[in-house]
């Protein structure tokens, strides 16, 4: 059974940084694309960034140049480095893994950017 567990969220001041982690189990991990999404209160879940098994990366426009997605296949873990955080980045952040025809989601981690 595939499980994804996010960590690393918290409260940070504007301009600060956070690094989110997504630990996977029950999967080969390395051959599947994964991604980060976020959902702010009252809004739909939206794409943040994705990374394929071949390390092809895509970012949503609002985070380009500030966020970096990466993965460590040996540790079966994905990462999202977030720099220059803004109030509008406040949301619950979710990681997902696309394994064959199914998409698995983690439980989410809260990121709050506030002074």
C-alpha positions as a LaTeX table, in Angstrom:
\begin{tabular}{lrrr}
\hline
Residue & $x$ (\AA) & $y$ (\AA) & $z$ (\AA) \\
\hline
Unk1 & 0.00 & 0.00 & 0.00 \\
Unk2 & 1.44 & 3.34 & $-1.06$ \\
Unk3 & 1.76 & 5.93 & 1.67 \\
Unk4 & 3.04 & 9.50 & 1.42 \\
Unk5 & 3.90 & 11.53 & 4.50 \\
Unk6 & 4.65 & 15.25 & 4.25 \\
Unk7 & 6.62 & 17.18 & 6.84 \\
Unk8 & 8.42 & 20.48 & 7.24 \\
Unk9 & 5.53 & 22.91 & 7.28 \\
Unk10 & 5.14 & 25.66 & 9.83 \\
Unk11 & 4.90 & 29.37 & 10.48 \\
Unk12 & 7.43 & 31.59 & 8.73 \\
Unk13 & 7.79 & 35.33 & 8.21 \\
Unk14 & 7.51 & 36.87 & 4.74 \\
Unk15 & 10.79 & 36.49 & 2.91 \\
Unk16 & 11.67 & 33.37 & 4.87 \\
Unk17 & 12.29 & 29.80 & 3.74 \\
Unk18 & 10.96 & 26.33 & 4.42 \\
Unk19 & 11.83 & 22.89 & 3.09 \\
Unk20 & 9.04 & 20.38 & 2.76 \\
Unk21 & 9.66 & 16.65 & 2.59 \\
Unk22 & 7.47 & 13.85 & 1.24 \\
Unk23 & 8.47 & 10.36 & 2.40 \\
Unk24 & 7.06 & 7.48 & 0.37 \\
Unk25 & 6.58 & 3.84 & 1.29 \\
Unk26 & 5.01 & 0.83 & $-0.39$ \\
Unk27 & 6.23 & 1.92 & $-3.81$ \\
Unk28 & 9.27 & 1.65 & $-6.05$ \\
Unk29 & 9.07 & 5.48 & $-6.17$ \\
Unk30 & 11.97 & 6.10 & $-8.56$ \\
Unk31 & 10.07 & 5.28 & $-11.76$ \\
Unk32 & 7.01 & 7.42 & $-11.06$ \\
Unk33 & 6.41 & 11.16 & $-11.39$ \\
Unk34 & 5.61 & 13.10 & $-8.27$ \\
Unk35 & 4.42 & 16.58 & $-7.52$ \\
Unk36 & 3.51 & 19.21 & $-4.97$ \\
Unk37 & 0.13 & 20.92 & $-4.82$ \\
Unk38 & $-1.37$ & 23.41 & $-2.41$ \\
Unk39 & $-4.80$ & 24.45 & $-1.26$ \\
Unk40 & $-5.54$ & 27.77 & 0.41 \\
Unk41 & $-8.73$ & 28.33 & 2.43 \\
Unk42 & $-11.72$ & 28.76 & 0.13 \\
Unk43 & $-9.71$ & 27.93 & $-2.99$ \\
Unk44 & $-9.23$ & 24.90 & $-5.17$ \\
Unk45 & $-6.14$ & 22.74 & $-4.94$ \\
Unk46 & $-3.53$ & 24.00 & $-7.39$ \\
Unk47 & $-0.31$ & 22.76 & $-8.90$ \\
Unk48 & 2.95 & 23.97 & $-7.39$ \\
Unk49 & 5.58 & 21.83 & $-9.12$ \\
Unk50 & 6.11 & 18.40 & $-10.63$ \\
Unk51 & 9.14 & 16.23 & $-11.31$ \\
Unk52 & 9.18 & 13.15 & $-13.53$ \\
Unk53 & 11.20 & 9.98 & $-13.10$ \\
Unk54 & 13.62 & 11.47 & $-15.63$ \\
Unk55 & 13.91 & 14.68 & $-13.57$ \\
Unk56 & 11.89 & 16.80 & $-15.98$ \\
Unk57 & 10.57 & 19.66 & $-13.86$ \\
Unk58 & 7.59 & 21.99 & $-14.20$ \\
Unk59 & 6.68 & 24.93 & $-11.98$ \\
Unk60 & 3.53 & 26.97 & $-11.65$ \\
Unk61 & 4.14 & 30.58 & $-12.62$ \\
Unk62 & 3.59 & 32.03 & $-9.10$ \\
Unk63 & 6.48 & 30.01 & $-7.65$ \\
Unk64 & 9.01 & 30.10 & $-10.49$ \\
Unk65 & 12.38 & 31.36 & $-9.31$ \\
Unk66 & 11.45 & 30.94 & $-5.63$ \\
Unk67 & 10.64 & 27.23 & $-5.19$ \\
Unk68 & 12.76 & 24.20 & $-6.11$ \\
Unk69 & 11.43 & 20.66 & $-6.40$ \\
Unk70 & 13.77 & 17.70 & $-6.09$ \\
Unk71 & 13.76 & 14.00 & $-5.29$ \\
Unk72 & 16.11 & 11.48 & $-3.68$ \\
Unk73 & 15.16 & 8.09 & $-5.08$ \\
Unk74 & 17.48 & 6.21 & $-2.73$ \\
Unk75 & 15.54 & 7.67 & 0.21 \\
Unk76 & 12.18 & 7.51 & $-1.60$ \\
Unk77 & 11.67 & 11.13 & $-0.64$ \\
Unk78 & 10.64 & 14.24 & $-2.51$ \\
Unk79 & 11.42 & 17.79 & $-1.47$ \\
Unk80 & 10.14 & 21.29 & $-2.02$ \\
Unk81 & 12.53 & 24.09 & $-1.11$ \\
Unk82 & 10.57 & 27.31 & $-0.72$ \\
Unk83 & 12.41 & 30.63 & $-0.58$ \\
Unk84 & 11.24 & 34.24 & $-0.53$ \\
Unk85 & 7.91 & 33.15 & 0.89 \\
Unk86 & 4.93 & 35.46 & 0.60 \\
Unk87 & 1.64 & 35.70 & 2.44 \\
Unk88 & $-0.11$ & 34.32 & $-0.63$ \\
Unk89 & 1.91 & 31.10 & $-0.32$ \\
Unk90 & $-0.07$ & 30.27 & 2.82 \\
Unk91 & $-1.83$ & 26.95 & 2.22 \\
Unk92 & $-1.87$ & 23.26 & 2.99 \\
Unk93 & 0.78 & 21.63 & 0.82 \\
Unk94 & 0.26 & 18.12 & $-0.52$ \\
Unk95 & 2.58 & 15.79 & $-2.35$ \\
Unk96 & 1.37 & 13.19 & $-4.81$ \\
Unk97 & 2.75 & 10.21 & $-6.68$ \\
Unk98 & 1.36 & 9.02 & $-10.00$ \\
Unk99 & 1.77 & 5.25 & $-9.98$ \\
Unk100 & 0.44 & 3.67 & $-13.15$ \\
Unk101 & $-3.20$ & 4.84 & $-13.43$ \\
Unk102 & $-3.62$ & 5.91 & $-9.82$ \\
Unk103 & $-2.66$ & 9.08 & $-7.98$ \\
Unk104 & $-1.72$ & 8.83 & $-4.34$ \\
Unk105 & $-1.83$ & 11.82 & $-1.97$ \\
Unk106 & $-0.29$ & 12.61 & 1.36 \\
Unk107 & $-2.21$ & 14.10 & 4.27 \\
Unk108 & $-0.80$ & 17.59 & 3.75 \\
Unk109 & 1.32 & 19.97 & 5.79 \\
Unk110 & 0.32 & 23.50 & 6.73 \\
Unk111 & 2.49 & 26.42 & 5.62 \\
Unk112 & 1.63 & 29.81 & 7.07 \\
Unk113 & 3.48 & 32.94 & 5.98 \\
Unk114 & 2.79 & 35.80 & 8.33 \\
Unk115 & 4.57 & 38.48 & 10.32 \\
\hline
\end{tabular}
